C-alpha cells in the first residue's frame, strides 16, 4: 500500500460562493450594480425579492433605492404574482429568488400572471444549473426545460459580468417578460477581451475555427473559450458561438455555424433534456440538416452535493472535461460513457 | 362618465332607502343577465352567479370608481376576479355597469366570443386579470396595491375570492404580505357559499373559522349576509374608512339566491338547468323583485 500526502479536501460551503477559477478576474455583484445604473435612468424600475435579496445581489439595489425595493418574504408565489400586479400599474419590476423556486415552486404564477398577459416583469433566478453544491433542492438543473415551453417568455443565460451588465437594460427595454439566469457574487469577467456586445436574441461568434465549433450558453461559454485555447496548443482549431439568449433562439446563427463538416458540440450548464443541446438539435432537424450534435450538459439525474469544482469535473462541465471530450470525439476511439450521453440509439 | 361615488355621509333615511333600492334593482338586472347567459350554455356556474349578485351590485354600482367607456383609466379602482369561473357573474355586472354591451351576453362561452367561460383580461373590457387557476388574485392585488401606493395613486384594489380558494396557500402568502405592508387600499371579498367542486367546503377542506383566520393574519375583517344589500352597504362603507391594514368583507351567500327553483335544488358546483326552467327562473326572479 502506498501512502500519499493527505489531500486538502474541498468542502461544499467553501465552494458555493463562486465558480470563478483561482486568480480569475471578477466583478462584484454585476447584476445589482447594473440595476442601480438602470434605476437612475428609469424611475419605473423597482426590485422585489423573496427573502433572498442578499443572495441574489439585489441587496445592492435595496441599499441604494430602499423606497423602490419590496421585500416579499419567503413567499415565491406572491413574489411573482405581486410583480405582475406592479407591472399592471406601470412599474417595471425585477423579481429575484433562486431559480429552483422561480421555476418549480412558482411556475403557475410566472406562467399565468406574468407571461400570459405578456407583462414586462423580469424574473431573476439565482443558482441556475449546477452553481451550488447544496444538492437537488438548490440546483436548478432543469429550469430552461421548464421555461422554454412558456409562450411570450424571453430567456437569457449570461456568460459573465459583461453579459449581465449589458443584459439588464436590454431585459427592461424588452416589452414582455424575461427570465435571467443570474450569476452572483464575484462573477468572472471574460467577454471584455472579445469584440462583443450583448444583443437580445442574438448569438455571437467569439472565435473562428476550422475543426470544431462549440455552441455554448451561460457560464459554459467561459469554459468553451478556455477549452478552445487549450486545444489550439494541440493544433485543434476551435470556433466558439456564444448563445446568451435561449429564447427566442438565434436559429440563423446556429444553422450557419452547424451546417458544416466541423465537429459540432453544445455546452450548457443544464440537464441534457430540454436545454441548449435539444434546442440546437431541433433547429438542425427542423431545417433538414443532418449534422450530429455532441451534447456537453448535465446528466438526466438528480446531482450530488459537494464542492463545485469536484462536481463540475464529475459531470463533465470543467474545462478539463470539455477538452477531453472534444479530443475523444475527434479521435473517434472508444471511450467510457459520458455523464450526459443519451441512451445509445438502436436502428 | 364616472360611476356615482358613494356618499361619504348618508344624508338621511330616505336617501339610504333610495340607495338600497337602487342597488337592489341593479342586483335584479345582474341576476337576469346571468340567467340569460346561463341559458346560452344550458348549464354552468349559475348558482354562484346568483349567489354573488348582490355583492357585485354593491361593488359595481355603489363602491367602485371606474369609467365604463375607458376601462384602462389609470385612476380606476381595480376589481380582480380571482375566481375565473365566476366569469358569468362578472360579465353580468359589467353589462349592468355599461363596460360591455348587453348584446354581448348572448355570445357567452361561444366560439370567438369576448366572454369566455373563464374570465381572461385579454378577452374582455373591464376584466383586470386572467383568473381560473385559483389563488392568484390576492398575490396580484398585493402588487397592484403596492405599486399604486408607490406611484401616489389613491385607487383601491378589490379582490373577489371564494371560500374554496382559501385552500390555496398562495392566498395566505398574500394575506400575510398585504398586512405586513399595511395595504389599506386592498379590500378582499370572500364569497362563502360553503360549496366547492367536490362538495361542501366543510367536508372538502375546512376553512372555518374564516373571520378569525383573517384577523389572525392582521386584517380588518367584517362578516355579513352577502344577500342582504343593506348589510353589504354598511360593511363596504365601514371598510372604506378603515386605515392602517387591509380589509376583508366575508360574505355568506346562498347558491341560487333570488330564484327559489335553484336555491332549493341539490347544491351543485356546476349546475344543470333544463330548457323549460330558464323562463320559470326569470319569472321567479321578477316575483322576488316585486316583493
Interface residues (C-beta under 8 A of the other chain):
Chain A: X46 X67 X68 X70 X72 X73 X75 X77 X78 X80 X81 X82 X83 X84 X85 X86 X87 X88 X89 X90 X91 X93 X108 X109 X112 X113 X116 X117
Chain B: X74 X78 X120 X121 X122 X128 X129 X130 X132 X133 X135 X136 X138 X139 X140 X141 X142 X143 X144 X145 X146 X147 X148 X150 X151 X153 X169 X170 X173 X174 X176 X177 X180 X181
